């Protein structure tokens, strides 16, 4: 029994991490690079993980692929999901999912006495990235200097 748990977990880590990695590579290439958001891939990848969901999914995916009596069926499903995750490499799809996950449109911001509107592109560890339509440019502001209104 303990071997099944360990095997499920480690196979699950491999399978789920591959899907996760492909998804975030597509978003990095087609959303972050498009808006000139200079954040390391590792920071994007780690900061945007939901560990409450991903850790149980390691066990579930590993078990379904290794020990379930329908494991061939789940392996085929997994291959389809890999292809879907790989689809984010295609520019329109990766850009769409990046916007869906990170962008908040038409937000109001304030830095000191200056107020402006823009699209919130990404909240990083230290910086917030905003796209200002009035100047057609992405800007980077320290979190501590910015007030969202």
N, C-alpha and C positions, 0 to 999 in steps of 0.2 A: 504493500500500500504506500509506504513512504517513498519508494522508488517512482511510483506513478506520479506522486505529487511533485517530486523534484524534476522528473523528466517533463511533465506537463509545463512546469514553470519555465524551464530553460528553453524548451522548444517554443513556447509561447513568447518568451522575450525575443527570440530571433525573428519569429514570424510577424509579431506586432510591431517591433521596432523597424523592420523593413518597410512596412506600410507607412508608418509615421515618418520615417526618414524621407521616403519618396514624396510624400505630401508636402513636407516643409521645404524640400529642395525646390519643388515647383513654385511654391509661394515666394521663396527667396529670389529665385531667378526672374519671376514675372510680376511680382508686386513690389518687393523691397527695392530691387534694382531699378525698376521703372520710375519710382518716386525718389531715387537717390537717397534711400535710407541706409546709412552706413552703420549697420549693426552686424556683429559677427553671427554667423549661422548658429554656433553653439548657444549663444545667448537667446536667440529667437526660439530655438528648439527646446531648450530646458525651461525657459520662462513661460512657455505656453503649453505645458503639459498638465493634464488633469490626472494627478497620481492616484486619486480616489477611484478613477475609472480604469486607468491603464494597467495598474497592478493586478486587479482581478481579471482583466481581459487576458493577461499572460496565462493564467491558470485555465481559463475557459477555452481559449484558442488552442493551447497545447493539448488539453484533454480531448477536444473535439477532433483534432487532427490525428492524435495518436491512439486513443483508446475507445472512442465511441464506435458503435457498430456501423454507423454511417460515415466513417472517417473518409472514405473516398469521395463521398458527396461534399463534405465540408472542405476537403482539399480542393475540389473544383471551385467551390464558392470562394475560397481564399485566393485562387488564381485570378478570378474575376475581380476581386477587390484590389489585388496588386495592379491589375491593368487600369482600374479606375484611379488608383492613387498615382500611378505613373502618368495619367492623363493631365495632371497639373503641370507637367513639363511643357505642355502645349500652351502657348502664351495667353490666349483668351480665357482658357479654363483656369490656369494658375492665377491670373489677374482677378478673375471673378471671385474665386475662393479667398484670395487675400483681402479683397474689399469686403466680402461677406464677414470674414472673421475679425478684421482689425479696424476698418474705416467707420467713422461716425461723421456723417455729413452735416454741413451747416451748423457748426458749433460756434459759440461766442467765447472769445478769450480776452484776457487782459494781462498786459505786462507793464507794471508800473501804472502810468496814467494813460497808456495807449490801449485802446480797445479795437478789436478787429474780429472778423468772421473768417472761418476756414473749415476745412475738412480735417478732422483728427485722423492721421494716418496710422500712428503707432505710439503707444506708451511704453518706453523702454525703462531700464533700471534708473538712469539718471536724466534722460532727455525725453521730451515729447516732440514728435514730428508732426508738422501741420502743413497742409497744402493750402496756400493762399491763392484763390482764384483771381483776385484783383492784381496780383503781380505775376501770376502764372509760375509759381515757384514753391518748392518744398522748403520749409524752414525747420531748424532744430533749436529748441529752447530748453533750458534747464527746468526741471520740474519745479524746483523751489521758487523760480522767478515767475511762473505762470499761474494765473488764476482763471479757472473756467467759470464763466458766468451764465 
